[in-house]
């Protein structure tokens, strides 16, 4: 079963796989990376755009408005500007399941993402939100404070669970991260 602690502290290590900027070694694991995906026959420029759009009802025009944005950050800002129309509460179990789905899709679509995830071996994966600790920053990531990662780090946790379920023989992810199997 998926367990979430609201805030946890983990000692920082030089070998941690830190998601910070797209051009950095593990930036490909962030939703802002330029890796398009297809969801239900519709092309999305980034997993960030798809993830934000999934917070809206299936046939709501907000999904297309988010998809039409040229950059992942503008897609995120568009979604925020339309938050009164959201049907999925940010940070909810459904929101996390949407994140799992878009990350699985990114893995299945791009071998380079698969390769970077495999290269993390058994190391900690953390989204560094040290510069953006407000809102859901400490939920999806963690902040570096006095040589400790402080935050829930849901994005990093999902990547580590996906990594732990990587079959050795193929680039497909199996199983539901929210089940108890």
N, CA and C atoms as a LAMMPS dump frame, in Angstrom:
ITEM: TIMESTEP
0
ITEM: NUMBER OF ATOMS
543
ITEM: BOX BOUNDS ff ff ff
-5.0000000000000000e+02 5.0000000000000000e+02
-5.0000000000000000e+02 5.0000000000000000e+02
-5.0000000000000000e+02 5.0000000000000000e+02
ITEM: ATOMS id mol type element x y z
1 1 1 N 0.848 -1.195 0
2 1 2 C 0 0 0
3 1 3 C 0.878 1.237 0
4 2 1 N 0.454 2.257 -0.738
5 2 2 C 1.169 3.517 -0.831
6 2 3 C 1.061 4.251 0.492
7 3 1 N 2.204 4.643 1.054
8 3 2 C 2.21 5.372 2.316
9 3 3 C 2.881 6.721 2.107
10 4 1 N 2.284 7.726 2.705
11 4 2 C 2.822 9.079 2.575
12 4 3 C 2.994 9.661 3.966
13 5 1 N 4.193 10.104 4.269
14 5 2 C 4.388 10.868 5.488
15 5 3 C 4.405 12.326 5.059
16 6 1 N 3.85 13.19 5.874
17 6 2 C 3.705 14.582 5.451
18 6 3 C 5.039 15.274 5.26
19 7 1 N 5.949 15.089 6.175
20 7 2 C 7.279 15.644 6.01
21 7 3 C 8.248 14.627 6.592
22 8 1 N 9.29 14.347 5.834
23 8 2 C 10.313 13.449 6.36
24 8 3 C 11.668 14.081 6.15
25 9 1 N 12.633 13.592 6.907
26 9 2 C 14.003 14.068 6.796
27 9 3 C 14.875 12.887 6.412
28 10 1 N 15.686 13.087 5.393
29 10 2 C 16.604 12.063 4.915
30 10 3 C 17.973 12.712 4.774
31 11 1 N 19.01 12.09 5.323
32 11 2 C 20.352 12.674 5.161
33 11 3 C 20.707 12.815 3.676
34 12 1 N 21.258 13.961 3.316
35 12 2 C 21.704 14.192 1.936
36 12 3 C 23.042 13.496 1.731
37 13 1 N 23.265 13.06 0.501
38 13 2 C 24.486 12.329 0.168
39 13 3 C 24.972 12.81 -1.187
40 14 1 N 26.259 12.805 -1.406
41 14 2 C 26.824 13.234 -2.698
42 14 3 C 26.371 12.353 -3.857
43 15 1 N 25.911 11.148 -3.556
44 15 2 C 25.482 10.234 -4.624
45 15 3 C 23.989 10.334 -4.929
46 16 1 N 23.259 11.215 -4.234
47 16 2 C 21.823 11.377 -4.496
48 16 3 C 21.586 11.796 -5.94
49 17 1 N 20.523 11.297 -6.516
50 17 2 C 20.123 11.641 -7.887
51 17 3 C 19.126 12.784 -7.783
52 18 1 N 19.597 13.993 -8.052
53 18 2 C 18.808 15.198 -7.805
54 18 3 C 18.183 15.71 -9.1
55 19 1 N 16.861 15.861 -9.053
56 19 2 C 16.113 16.441 -10.171
57 19 3 C 15.986 17.931 -9.874
58 20 1 N 16.629 18.734 -10.692
59 20 2 C 16.614 20.183 -10.444
60 20 3 C 16.33 20.931 -11.74
61 21 1 N 17.236 20.835 -12.687
62 21 2 C 17.102 21.533 -13.968
63 21 3 C 17.154 20.515 -15.093
64 22 1 N 16.451 20.793 -16.158
65 22 2 C 16.346 19.867 -17.284
66 22 3 C 17.711 19.474 -17.828
67 23 1 N 18.646 20.396 -17.885
68 23 2 C 19.958 20.122 -18.494
69 23 3 C 20.939 19.416 -17.559
70 24 1 N 20.567 19.227 -16.313
71 24 2 C 21.431 18.521 -15.38
72 24 3 C 21.265 17.007 -15.562
73 25 1 N 22.192 16.195 -15.002
74 25 2 C 22.188 14.754 -15.283
75 25 3 C 20.863 14.028 -15.059
76 26 1 N 20.086 14.4 -14.051
77 26 2 C 18.826 13.703 -13.779
78 26 3 C 17.608 14.551 -14.12
79 27 1 N 17.829 15.66 -14.82
80 27 2 C 16.734 16.547 -15.217
81 27 3 C 15.698 15.884 -16.092
82 28 1 N 16.106 14.85 -16.811
83 28 2 C 15.201 14.115 -17.687
84 28 3 C 14.047 13.48 -16.891
85 29 1 N 14.265 13.281 -15.579
86 29 2 C 13.23 12.688 -14.733
87 29 3 C 12.204 13.715 -14.272
88 30 1 N 12.453 14.985 -14.535
89 30 2 C 11.493 16.024 -14.183
90 30 3 C 10.431 16.165 -15.261
91 31 1 N 9.28 16.665 -14.891
92 31 2 C 8.178 16.818 -15.846
93 31 3 C 8.374 17.973 -16.813
94 32 1 N 9.36 18.803 -16.567
95 32 2 C 9.622 19.932 -17.46
96 32 3 C 10.494 19.534 -18.651
97 33 1 N 11.034 18.322 -18.649
98 33 2 C 11.92 17.913 -19.742
99 33 3 C 11.131 17.778 -21.042
100 34 1 N 11.773 18.08 -22.173
101 34 2 C 11.07 18.089 -23.471
102 34 3 C 10.91 16.681 -24.063
103 35 1 N 10.084 15.883 -23.41
104 35 2 C 9.819 14.517 -23.865
105 35 3 C 8.324 14.363 -24.108
106 36 1 N 7.906 14.482 -25.372
107 36 2 C 6.476 14.385 -25.684
108 36 3 C 5.938 12.985 -25.424
109 37 1 N 4.66 12.93 -25.114
110 37 2 C 3.966 11.665 -24.898
111 37 3 C 2.603 11.725 -25.581
112 38 1 N 2.037 10.559 -25.796
113 38 2 C 0.691 10.47 -26.373
114 38 3 C -0.224 9.812 -25.352
115 39 1 N -1.364 10.444 -25.114
116 39 2 C -2.339 9.949 -24.134
117 39 3 C -3.688 9.876 -24.834
118 40 1 N -4.245 8.692 -24.908
119 40 2 C -5.541 8.488 -25.576
120 40 3 C -5.557 9.079 -26.983
121 41 1 N -4.466 8.893 -27.707
122 41 2 C -4.378 9.36 -29.089
123 41 3 C -4.094 10.834 -29.26
124 42 1 N -3.834 11.543 -28.183
125 42 2 C -3.554 12.983 -28.237
126 42 3 C -2.098 13.207 -27.842
127 43 1 N -1.393 14.015 -28.634
128 43 2 C 0.011 14.316 -28.363
129 43 3 C 0.136 15.462 -27.352
130 44 1 N 1.074 15.278 -26.418
131 44 2 C 1.376 16.274 -25.396
132 44 3 C 2.863 16.603 -25.477
133 45 1 N 3.208 17.891 -25.407
134 45 2 C 4.613 18.294 -25.533
135 45 3 C 5.475 17.781 -24.386
136 46 1 N 4.876 17.728 -23.189
137 46 2 C 5.619 17.285 -21.997
138 46 3 C 4.676 16.542 -21.055
139 47 1 N 5.287 15.789 -20.143
140 47 2 C 4.464 15.131 -19.127
141 47 3 C 3.876 16.163 -18.161
142 48 1 N 4.509 17.306 -18.008
143 48 2 C 3.955 18.355 -17.146
144 48 3 C 2.618 18.833 -17.695
145 49 1 N 2.56 19.081 -18.995
146 49 2 C 1.305 19.537 -19.603
147 49 3 C 0.207 18.482 -19.433
148 50 1 N 0.554 17.228 -19.697
149 50 2 C -0.435 16.159 -19.534
150 50 3 C -0.871 16.038 -18.081
151 51 1 N 0.088 16.038 -17.168
152 51 2 C -0.236 15.924 -15.749
153 51 3 C -1.176 17.048 -15.302
154 52 1 N -0.871 18.273 -15.695
155 52 2 C -1.734 19.402 -15.321
156 52 3 C -3.125 19.254 -15.927
157 53 1 N -3.198 18.833 -17.179
158 53 2 C -4.497 18.686 -17.854
159 53 3 C -5.353 17.601 -17.207
160 54 1 N -4.725 16.573 -16.675
161 54 2 C -5.478 15.48 -16.046
162 54 3 C -6.17 15.906 -14.756
163 55 1 N -5.892 17.09 -14.302
164 55 2 C -6.579 17.615 -13.122
165 55 3 C -7.971 18.162 -13.463
166 56 1 N -8.293 18.207 -14.749
167 56 2 C -9.581 18.736 -15.198
168 56 3 C -10.471 17.609 -15.712
169 57 1 N -11.797 17.826 -15.696
170 57 2 C -12.694 16.797 -16.235
171 57 3 C -12.332 16.461 -17.689
172 58 1 N -12.601 15.232 -18.074
173 58 2 C -12.161 14.715 -19.373
174 58 3 C -12.55 15.583 -20.563
175 59 1 N -13.742 16.084 -20.606
176 59 2 C -14.19 16.849 -21.772
177 59 3 C -14.155 18.366 -21.552
178 60 1 N -13.561 18.803 -20.47
179 60 2 C -13.516 20.238 -20.173
180 60 3 C -12.506 20.933 -21.086
181 61 1 N -12.845 22.136 -21.555
182 61 2 C -11.97 22.893 -22.452
183 61 3 C -10.62 23.243 -21.832
184 62 1 N -10.534 23.206 -20.514
185 62 2 C -9.277 23.523 -19.842
186 62 3 C -8.167 22.564 -20.265
187 63 1 N -8.507 21.319 -20.522
188 63 2 C -7.483 20.351 -20.95
189 63 3 C -6.804 20.817 -22.235
190 64 1 N -7.588 21.256 -23.178
191 64 2 C -7.016 21.699 -24.454
192 64 3 C -6.26 23.011 -24.293
193 65 1 N -6.746 23.883 -23.424
194 65 2 C -6.032 25.139 -23.175
195 65 3 C -4.651 24.869 -22.582
196 66 1 N -4.561 23.917 -21.683
197 66 2 C -3.278 23.543 -21.089
198 66 3 C -2.389 22.904 -22.161
199 67 1 N -2.95 21.997 -22.946
200 67 2 C -2.186 21.304 -23.989
201 67 3 C -1.635 22.276 -25.029
202 68 1 N -2.348 23.349 -25.318
203 68 2 C -1.952 24.308 -26.35
204 68 3 C -0.754 25.165 -25.942
205 69 1 N -0.437 25.201 -24.669
206 69 2 C 0.693 26.012 -24.211
207 69 3 C 2.001 25.462 -24.779
208 70 1 N 2.914 26.352 -25.117
209 70 2 C 4.17 25.973 -25.785
210 70 3 C 5.227 25.409 -24.844
211 71 1 N 5.217 25.807 -23.583
212 71 2 C 6.241 25.344 -22.646
213 71 3 C 5.588 24.636 -21.46
214 72 1 N 6.33 23.768 -20.781
215 72 2 C 5.762 23.081 -19.619
216 72 3 C 5.403 24.041 -18.491
217 73 1 N 6.21 25.083 -18.297
218 73 2 C 5.9 26.042 -17.242
219 73 3 C 4.641 26.842 -17.571
220 74 1 N 4.471 27.215 -18.833
221 74 2 C 3.249 27.95 -19.197
222 74 3 C 2.03 27.034 -19.09
223 75 1 N 2.193 25.741 -19.347
224 75 2 C 1.087 24.79 -19.165
225 75 3 C 0.701 24.724 -17.684
226 76 1 N 1.701 24.706 -16.821
227 76 2 C 1.445 24.676 -15.38
228 76 3 C 0.737 25.955 -14.928
229 77 1 N 1.207 27.097 -15.412
230 77 2 C 0.597 28.375 -15.041
231 77 3 C -0.831 28.492 -15.582
232 78 1 N -1.061 27.979 -16.784
233 78 2 C -2.419 27.986 -17.358
234 78 3 C -3.343 27.159 -16.476
235 79 1 N -2.885 25.975 -16.074
236 79 2 C -3.705 25.122 -15.205
237 79 3 C -4.013 25.838 -13.89
238 80 1 N -3.022 26.49 -13.309
239 80 2 C -3.251 27.219 -12.057
240 80 3 C -4.288 28.316 -12.246
241 81 1 N -4.245 28.975 -13.4
242 81 2 C -5.197 30.064 -13.647
243 81 3 C -6.631 29.542 -13.812
244 82 1 N -6.776 28.262 -14.069
245 82 2 C -8.095 27.642 -14.265
246 82 3 C -8.479 26.719 -13.115
247 83 1 N -7.827 26.865 -11.96
248 83 2 C -7.982 25.908 -10.862
249 83 3 C -9.425 25.732 -10.388
250 84 1 N -10.267 26.734 -10.58
251 84 2 C -11.662 26.589 -10.141
252 84 3 C -12.405 25.512 -10.934
253 85 1 N -11.857 25.089 -12.058
254 85 2 C -12.479 24.05 -12.887
255 85 3 C -11.886 22.657 -12.649
256 86 1 N -10.882 22.574 -11.78
257 86 2 C -10.226 21.284 -11.533
258 86 3 C -11.187 20.305 -10.868
259 87 1 N -11.103 19.056 -11.286
260 87 2 C -11.891 17.995 -10.651
261 87 3 C -11.01 17.08 -9.806
262 88 1 N -9.7 17.225 -9.948
263 88 2 C -8.749 16.456 -9.145
264 88 3 C -8.037 17.438 -8.222
265 89 1 N -8.048 17.134 -6.954
266 89 2 C -7.419 18.005 -5.969
267 89 3 C -5.904 17.805 -6.026
268 90 1 N -5.143 18.883 -6.238
269 90 2 C -3.682 18.755 -6.247
270 90 3 C -3.178 18.122 -4.947
271 91 1 N -2.327 17.116 -5.091
272 91 2 C -1.762 16.421 -3.936
273 91 3 C -2.606 15.266 -3.42
274 92 1 N -3.743 15.015 -4.056
275 92 2 C -4.62 13.914 -3.631
276 92 3 C -4.107 12.575 -4.161
277 93 1 N -4.698 11.496 -3.713
278 93 2 C -4.35 10.16 -4.2
279 93 3 C -4.566 10.091 -5.715
280 94 1 N -5.666 10.643 -6.197
281 94 2 C -5.927 10.633 -7.643
282 94 3 C -4.853 11.419 -8.402
283 95 1 N -4.42 12.529 -7.831
284 95 2 C -3.359 13.339 -8.434
285 95 3 C -2.057 12.528 -8.505
286 96 1 N -1.743 11.825 -7.427
287 96 2 C -0.538 10.992 -7.413
288 96 3 C -0.641 9.857 -8.427
289 97 1 N -1.823 9.257 -8.553
290 97 2 C -1.991 8.189 -9.542
291 97 3 C -1.821 8.738 -10.958
292 98 1 N -2.306 9.95 -11.193
293 98 2 C -2.076 10.584 -12.492
294 98 3 C -0.578 10.763 -12.743
295 99 1 N 0.162 11.156 -11.699
296 99 2 C 1.608 11.317 -11.853
297 99 3 C 2.254 9.976 -12.197
298 100 1 N 1.858 8.928 -11.507
299 100 2 C 2.378 7.589 -11.81
300 100 3 C 2.12 7.261 -13.276
301 101 1 N 0.908 7.511 -13.732
302 101 2 C 0.545 7.177 -15.117
303 101 3 C 1.374 7.955 -16.132
304 102 1 N 1.588 9.254 -15.896
305 102 2 C 2.359 10.023 -16.879
306 102 3 C 3.835 9.63 -16.846
307 103 1 N 4.353 9.281 -15.675
308 103 2 C 5.747 8.849 -15.601
309 103 3 C 5.939 7.488 -16.266
310 104 1 N 4.991 6.584 -16.071
311 104 2 C 5.041 5.289 -16.772
312 104 3 C 5.02 5.514 -18.278
313 105 1 N 4.163 6.4 -18.722
314 105 2 C 4.055 6.704 -20.149
315 105 3 C 5.372 7.281 -20.676
316 106 1 N 5.983 8.155 -19.919
317 106 2 C 7.266 8.736 -20.315
318 106 3 C 8.327 7.641 -20.429
319 107 1 N 8.35 6.732 -19.476
320 107 2 C 9.299 5.614 -19.519
321 107 3 C 9.078 4.735 -20.747
322 108 1 N 7.826 4.425 -21.02
323 108 2 C 7.494 3.533 -22.131
324 108 3 C 7.759 4.175 -23.487
325 109 1 N 7.769 5.512 -23.527
326 109 2 C 7.921 6.236 -24.784
327 109 3 C 9.378 6.57 -25.109
328 110 1 N 10.196 6.759 -24.09
329 110 2 C 11.55 7.272 -24.309
330 110 3 C 12.609 6.378 -23.663
331 111 1 N 13.396 5.72 -24.49
332 111 2 C 14.481 4.871 -23.989
333 111 3 C 15.48 5.662 -23.158
334 112 1 N 15.699 6.917 -23.497
335 112 2 C 16.676 7.729 -22.762
336 112 3 C 16.239 7.919 -21.307
337 113 1 N 14.94 8.016 -21.067
338 113 2 C 14.434 8.147 -19.695
339 113 3 C 14.677 6.834 -18.952
340 114 1 N 14.388 5.741 -19.636
341 114 2 C 14.623 4.415 -19.077
342 114 3 C 16.096 4.265 -18.673
343 115 1 N 17.004 4.683 -19.552
344 115 2 C 18.441 4.553 -19.3
345 115 3 C 18.868 5.378 -18.087
346 116 1 N 18.377 6.599 -17.984
347 116 2 C 18.739 7.447 -16.839
348 116 3 C 18.173 6.859 -15.549
349 117 1 N 16.936 6.39 -15.582
350 117 2 C 16.353 5.787 -14.384
351 117 3 C 17.168 4.565 -13.954
352 118 1 N 17.539 3.723 -14.892
353 118 2 C 18.352 2.544 -14.571
354 118 3 C 19.7 2.949 -13.984
355 119 1 N 20.254 4.069 -14.448
356 119 2 C 21.568 4.513 -13.966
357 119 3 C 21.542 4.977 -12.51
358 120 1 N 20.356 5.232 -11.973
359 120 2 C 20.265 5.672 -10.577
360 120 3 C 20.507 4.521 -9.603
361 121 1 N 20.493 3.3 -10.118
362 121 2 C 20.716 2.099 -9.317
363 121 3 C 19.841 2.126 -8.076
364 122 1 N 20.407 2.015 -6.904
365 122 2 C 19.587 2.006 -5.684
366 122 3 C 19.711 3.31 -4.904
367 123 1 N 20.148 4.361 -5.576
368 123 2 C 20.364 5.647 -4.909
369 123 3 C 19.049 6.415 -4.729
370 124 1 N 19.074 7.352 -3.805
371 124 2 C 17.935 8.227 -3.556
372 124 3 C 17.702 9.116 -4.77
373 125 1 N 16.449 9.221 -5.195
374 125 2 C 16.038 10.173 -6.225
375 125 3 C 15.198 11.229 -5.516
376 126 1 N 15.569 12.475 -5.69
377 126 2 C 14.849 13.553 -5.001
378 126 3 C 14.667 14.736 -5.945
379 127 1 N 13.467 15.297 -5.929
380 127 2 C 13.235 16.547 -6.659
381 127 3 C 13.599 17.681 -5.71
382 128 1 N 14.606 18.453 -6.075
383 128 2 C 15.086 19.549 -5.233
384 128 3 C 14.177 20.759 -5.376
385 129 1 N 13.437 21.057 -4.31
386 129 2 C 12.557 22.234 -4.327
387 129 3 C 13.044 23.281 -3.325
388 130 1 N 14.346 23.288 -3.073
389 130 2 C 14.923 24.221 -2.109
390 130 3 C 14.556 25.668 -2.436
391 131 1 N 14.487 26.007 -3.716
392 131 2 C 14.178 27.382 -4.122
393 131 3 C 12.685 27.642 -4.279
394 132 1 N 11.856 26.625 -4.074
395 132 2 C 10.398 26.803 -4.199
396 132 3 C 9.694 25.913 -3.172
397 133 1 N 9.776 26.346 -1.933
398 133 2 C 9.261 25.545 -0.822
399 133 3 C 7.8 25.822 -0.488
400 134 1 N 7.161 26.67 -1.265
401 134 2 C 5.756 26.989 -1.005
402 134 3 C 4.851 26.045 -1.779
403 135 1 N 3.563 26.111 -1.495
404 135 2 C 2.586 25.308 -2.217
405 135 3 C 2.883 23.827 -2.075
406 136 1 N 2.899 23.133 -3.211
407 136 2 C 3.131 21.692 -3.196
408 136 3 C 4.605 21.325 -3.383
409 137 1 N 5.493 22.306 -3.309
410 137 2 C 6.918 22.033 -3.49
411 137 3 C 7.445 20.961 -2.557
412 138 1 N 7.153 21.075 -1.271
413 138 2 C 7.638 20.099 -0.299
414 138 3 C 6.825 18.809 -0.315
415 139 1 N 5.756 18.778 -1.083
416 139 2 C 4.993 17.546 -1.276
417 139 3 C 5.624 16.724 -2.398
418 140 1 N 5.796 17.33 -3.576
419 140 2 C 6.374 16.618 -4.716
420 140 3 C 7.877 16.44 -4.572
421 141 1 N 8.536 17.309 -3.834
422 141 2 C 9.979 17.243 -3.694
423 141 3 C 10.415 17.411 -2.255
424 142 1 N 11.66 17.853 -2.099
425 142 2 C 12.222 18.1 -0.773
426 142 3 C 13.222 19.241 -0.884
427 143 1 N 13.449 19.907 0.225
428 143 2 C 14.395 21.018 0.276
429 143 3 C 15.618 20.602 1.074
430 144 1 N 16.774 21.067 0.634
431 144 2 C 18.019 20.767 1.333
432 144 3 C 18.182 21.763 2.478
433 145 1 N 18.173 21.223 3.696
434 145 2 C 18.323 22.047 4.899
435 145 3 C 19.32 21.365 5.832
436 146 1 N 20.424 22.041 6.089
437 146 2 C 21.442 21.519 7.007
438 146 3 C 21.813 20.076 6.674
439 147 1 N 22.106 19.839 5.401
440 147 2 C 22.544 18.539 4.883
441 147 3 C 21.503 17.426 5.033
442 148 1 N 20.224 17.817 5.064
443 148 2 C 19.136 16.84 5.065
444 148 3 C 18.115 17.256 4.023
445 149 1 N 17.521 16.266 3.35
446 149 2 C 16.397 16.52 2.466
447 149 3 C 15.149 16.517 3.33
448 150 1 N 14.401 17.624 3.315
449 150 2 C 13.202 17.752 4.131
450 150 3 C 12.01 17.941 3.201
451 151 1 N 11.068 17.022 3.254
452 151 2 C 9.882 17.082 2.417
453 151 3 C 9.356 15.689 2.16
454 152 1 N 8.225 15.599 1.528
455 152 2 C 7.608 14.305 1.256
456 152 3 C 8.244 13.617 0.052
457 153 1 N 8.695 14.385 -0.946
458 153 2 C 9.403 13.865 -2.115
459 153 3 C 8.601 12.793 -2.861
460 154 1 N 7.345 13.062 -3.12
461 154 2 C 6.487 12.093 -3.803
462 154 3 C 7.013 11.778 -5.204
463 155 1 N 7.466 12.787 -5.952
464 155 2 C 7.975 12.523 -7.299
465 155 3 C 9.168 11.562 -7.245
466 156 1 N 10.116 11.836 -6.375
467 156 2 C 11.267 10.953 -6.232
468 156 3 C 10.855 9.557 -5.792
469 157 1 N 9.894 9.479 -4.881
470 157 2 C 9.417 8.175 -4.404
471 157 3 C 8.769 7.37 -5.522
472 158 1 N 7.994 8.027 -6.37
473 158 2 C 7.375 7.327 -7.498
474 158 3 C 8.454 6.795 -8.433
475 159 1 N 9.438 7.636 -8.773
476 159 2 C 10.521 7.179 -9.649
477 159 3 C 11.254 5.989 -9.042
478 160 1 N 11.507 6.029 -7.728
479 160 2 C 12.225 4.917 -7.096
480 160 3 C 11.389 3.642 -7.108
481 161 1 N 10.07 3.776 -6.931
482 161 2 C 9.216 2.594 -6.998
483 161 3 C 9.153 2.055 -8.429
484 162 1 N 9.084 2.936 -9.403
485 162 2 C 9.119 2.479 -10.794
486 162 3 C 10.44 1.771 -11.078
487 163 1 N 11.523 2.351 -10.625
488 163 2 C 12.848 1.744 -10.818
489 163 3 C 12.905 0.351 -10.175
490 164 1 N 12.359 0.237 -8.975
491 164 2 C 12.411 -1.036 -8.261
492 164 3 C 11.574 -2.112 -8.939
493 165 1 N 10.634 -1.701 -9.775
494 165 2 C 9.782 -2.652 -10.492
495 165 3 C 10.233 -2.872 -11.933
496 166 1 N 11.368 -2.307 -12.309
497 166 2 C 11.85 -2.432 -13.689
498 166 3 C 12.191 -3.89 -13.987
499 167 1 N 11.506 -4.496 -14.939
500 167 2 C 11.925 -5.839 -15.327
501 167 3 C 13.33 -5.769 -15.935
502 168 1 N 14.11 -6.781 -15.728
503 168 2 C 15.48 -6.791 -16.22
504 168 3 C 15.566 -6.973 -17.722
505 169 1 N 14.511 -7.446 -18.341
506 169 2 C 14.571 -7.84 -19.746
507 169 3 C 13.929 -6.881 -20.726
508 170 1 N 13.146 -5.888 -20.274
509 170 2 C 12.446 -5.031 -21.236
510 170 3 C 12.117 -3.685 -20.617
511 171 1 N 11.806 -2.724 -21.456
512 171 2 C 11.482 -1.377 -21.015
513 171 3 C 10.008 -1.152 -20.773
514 172 1 N 9.376 -2.038 -20.06
515 172 2 C 7.965 -1.861 -19.744
516 172 3 C 7.8 -1.899 -18.23
517 173 1 N 6.883 -1.099 -17.729
518 173 2 C 6.62 -1.044 -16.304
519 173 3 C 5.307 -1.749 -16.048
520 174 1 N 5.348 -2.67 -15.085
521 174 2 C 4.15 -3.442 -14.791
522 174 3 C 3.718 -3.182 -13.351
523 175 1 N 2.432 -3.362 -13.085
524 175 2 C 1.916 -3.278 -11.733
525 175 3 C 1.425 -1.887 -11.386
526 176 1 N 0.633 -1.837 -10.352
527 176 2 C 0.043 -0.601 -9.864
528 176 3 C 0.782 -0.194 -8.599
529 177 1 N 1.377 0.972 -8.588
530 177 2 C 2.126 1.416 -7.426
531 177 3 C 1.243 1.643 -6.217
532 178 1 N -0.054 1.741 -6.413
533 178 2 C -0.954 2.02 -5.297
534 178 3 C -1.649 0.764 -4.805
535 179 1 N -1.226 -0.398 -5.281
536 179 2 C -1.802 -1.646 -4.779
537 179 3 C -0.856 -2.238 -3.751
538 180 1 N -1.291 -3.243 -3.073
539 180 2 C -0.481 -3.855 -2.018
540 180 3 C 0.285 -5.062 -2.498
541 181 1 N 0.298 -5.332 -3.834
542 181 2 C 0.997 -6.53 -4.33
543 181 3 C 2.483 -6.493 -4.175
